[in-house]
Amino acid sequence: MTILITGANRGVGRGLLDHYRAAGERTIGTTRGAAGDDWITLDVTDPEAQCAMAGKLDGVPIDLLVCNAGVLFDRDDEIDHGYPADKWAQMLATNVTGVFLTVQSLLPNLRAAKGKVAIIASQLGSSTIASGGRLIYCASKAAAINLGANLAQELKGDGIAVGSYHPGWVQTDMGGETAAITVAESVAGLTDRFAALSLGNTGCFETHDGQPHPF
């Protein structure tokens, strides 16, 4: 099995990469920094970088694509004077457009394997959890979940299943030291979810521990 994980240099992405490599699976990670063996330098927002990645992977079937790359720049923004337009553009480009461009670039690889696409989203993108704050991040994750549901319909005929997942509140640079679960706990749940993803439940939005989450 060949797996590709975007944003795999740290946090949940690195945890997933280490898990699959320890299991003996060929696992390719992307990072915006320098890349070594089974690593690809990729800015998910850059169409040229996406094309370069597709060229490197020409003819390689991909069984599982994990769209994990994401940013959170608006943690401390306030409604009166925060949330500038350039911050909206940057975060939506990474958290939403970057997901689409990655899937689009690797469609031949996914079709060859009848593979799966897993989108790391967040429950903060659900309209049922609207607590205010982090407005751009929440909106971007809502869009990513919606994108996943629509991609599921677009790609079902190709035999490609798509799911979106809330990884939990995880102890990472993004989640903070006081978060509820460790990277290892999140990874254990997510890998089970990815294994269970099929055309039968394509379009799902689930928590890392297997609970269906309202959109």
Phi, psi and omega in degrees: 000138177247129184236139173236131182235121177276150181060047189263010185277347180201171174062216182299321179301317179292323177298318178295316179301312181297321180299310184290323177294321178296331179278358177089009180274143173291118186231119181258129177250147173249150179209155177280349180269195180296144184244141175249207180299134181056030170232148177230131174284122184210125163262112188297343181274353188258109181302324180293320177294324177296317179296321179296319178298315180300322178295318179295330184257014180305125178084003181261110177295136178247118182278329181214122173251120178253111179272092187253336184303131181196159180226154176223103183251355190247026183304321186251010180291148178243149189298327186290320187227000183263197177055054180293159185301322182292331177289321175301314183297316182295315185288320177293325179297320181280309191281341181238297182301322179299324176296310182299313182299323179293314178298314181299317182296327186256015180303316179300323180291319179291320179296322181297328182259354193048055189278190182236151175239123176246122180257121176278105182255220178193147176295342177292347175275355179277137178293344179281348178236088182237087186259002183082164182080159179046049189298321181290315180301313180299316180295321181293322180287328174298317179294323179295320178295316178297319178300317179300317180296321180284324175298324179303320179287320180297323191257358182301321180294340177270000181079018182256121178267145181229132176224152175244145189220138170270117186282358188094172174272104196251145180284081178229181175302323180283317184281332180091163184291336183268008180298163192284328185227160179276166175301319181299320179294318178297314182297318180301318179288316183297318181295327173295319180296317181296321179296327183276349181293133180208177176295341178288331179236018179303145183089004184288158168230113188228157173279165182298335182262017168091014179266132173299137181245133177295147181286000000 
